[in-house]
């Protein structure tokens, strides 16, 4: 079983590299953005004709949520044109595409976890380009899994956990918003879920199970709760204050509530999903 992974230097790409040795039955080919620029269709074709992958895991994305507001063309190029290119090449080589999307496709104006069928209504450029990327894939190639996730962190790359640890070592006090609620997702847990989907489909290729899936860890919290737990686990003493979003304006609006319902992915793939607090603790040990 041959798997091509795009965006290998990002945190999910690195998390997949971290778990890859546990799967000797899979031949992974990892490519960072300079080795495989997904906005270049010919480059995608060259790599695919060389590797002949059964699966392509697309972790490449433009994820700078605020910067996207001032760089819409760049965000579109990677999140839409890039996704489109991979769908075209996957169709040409009969490769199953596993594409990572986001809770930002929703506006967050609800109070119960989002299912895969809920109406999307992005509030910013990043969310809109990720939604447009999903639609491009759906239109071009039926053999796809689109996995929406949220609040991804890990020991790799740049993320909220690493920012908090850095600020915790530099400051005595910190304010973090407490009125945006979601679920932190350990990138290694997400990587394991993606590989499980690929292995399950490879063993029993039924097109009934293709489509959109939600994945995050279990439970929910605010960014303030998340920060508090990070400092608690790492035994960092800091004066942490909760503040409303209105006190911390950003160029892009964040969803107020973006907890994802994981019923579908658990039922179809039999996944056991850890609570976010347990996973954060394990990650930090």
FIMI-104527 format. One record per residue (C-alpha): residue in one letter; x, y, z. Coordinates in steps of 0.2 Angstrom, whole numbers, plus 5000, padded with zeros to 4 digits. Example, Ala and Ser with C-alpha at 12.3 -4.5 7.8 and 13.67 -1.06 7.14 Angstrom:
! FIMI-104527
a506249785039
s506849955036
//
This chain:
! FIMI-104527
x500050005000
x500850164994
x500350335002
x500950504996
x500850645010
x500850825005
x501350965017
x502650855026
x503450995036
x501851055044
x501250995061
x500050855054
x501350805041
x502650785054
x501450695065
x501150565051
x503050545049
x503150515068
x501850375067
x502450305050
x503650175058
x502150095067
x501450045050
x502749945040
x501449885028
x501350065021
x502550145010
x502450325014
x503150465002
x503250625012
x503450795002
x503550965009
x502951114999
x504551144990
x504650964984
x502850954980
x501951124977
x500151074976
x499751234966
x500851164952
x499751034942
x501250964932
x502250934947
x500850844955
x500750734940
x502650704940
x502650644958
x501150534956
x501850444940
x503450414950
x502550344966
x500950274959
x500050304976
x498550204982
x498150354994
x498550534995
x498450625011
x498350815009
x498950905024
x499651055014
x498551205017
x498651395020
x498151405038
x498651585043
x496851635048
x497151815050
x498451845037
x497251765024
x496151915026
x497552025017
x498151875006
x496551804999
x497451754982
x498751654991
x497551565002
x496451524987
x497951464977
x498451334990
x496751294998
x495651284982
x496751274967
x497951154976
x496451044982
x495751044964
x497450994957
x497650844969
x495850794965
x496250794946
x497850694948
x497050574960
x495650544947
x496950514934
x497950384944
x496350314953
x497150364970
x496050394985
x496150574992
x496150605011
x495950795012
x496050895029
x494751035031
x494251135046
x492851195059
x493051365051
x491851315037
x490551345050
x490051515057
x489951455076
x488251525079
x487551365087
x487551285104
x487651095099
x489051005090
x489151015071
x488750865061
x489450835044
x487750885036
x487551055045
x487551205034
x489251285031
x489351475033
x491251535034
x491551705041
x493251735034
x494351705019
x495251555027
x493651465030
x492851515013
x494451445004
x494451285014
x492551265010
x492851304991
x494251174992
x493051044999
x491851084985
x493151074971
x493650894977
x491850834978
x491450894961
x493050814953
x493350644961
x492150534971
x493550434979
x493850554993
x493750575012
x493650755018
x494150765037
x493550925046
x494550955062
x494851095075
x496151175086
x497551065080
x499151065091
x500650945093
x502550945098
x502850995079
x502651165070
x501751315076
x500251305087
x499251365102
x500051245114
x501851295109
x501451475109
x500751465127
x502251375133
x503351505126
x502351645133
x502251555150
x504151555150
x504251745146
x502851825155
x502051835173
x500351865167
x499251825151
x497551855145
x496651725134
x494851725127
x493551625136
x492051645125
x492551545110
x492251355113
x492851215103
x493951055105
x495851045105
x496450905093
x498150815096
x498850805078
x499550635082
x497850575086
x497250645070
x498650565060
x498150395068
x496350425063
x496850465045
x497950305044
x496550195051
x495350265038
x496550225024
x496950045030
x495050015033
x494650075015
x496149975008
x495549815016
x493749845011
x493549974997
x491750014998
x491250184991
x489750195003
x490950255017
x491750395007
x491350585010
x491550705024
x491950665042
x492250755058
x493750725069
x494350805085
x494750745102
x493250725114
x492550855125
x492551045124
x493351195132
x493751385129
x495451445123
x495651505141
x495251325148
x496451255135
x497851375141
x497451345159
x497651155157
x499351175147
x500051275161
x499351155174
x500151005166
x501851095163
x501851165181
x501951335175
x501451475187
x500651625178
x499251745182
x498051685168
x496551805165
x494951765155
x494451895143
x493051915130
x493351905111
x492852095110
x494452135121
x495552045108
x495052095091
x495852005076
x495652025057
x494751865055
x493151825065
x493251655074
x491751545077
x491051565094
x490651375095
x491451245084
x491351085093
x491250935080
x490050785082
x491150635079
x489750505079
x489950465060
x491850425061
x491650325077
x490250215070
x491050185053
x492850165057
x492650105075
x493750245082
x494050255100
x494350445103
x495350515118
x494650665128
x495650825124
x496350835142
x496950655142
x497750675125
x498650845130
x499250755146
x499950605136
x500750725123
x501650815137
x502350665146
//
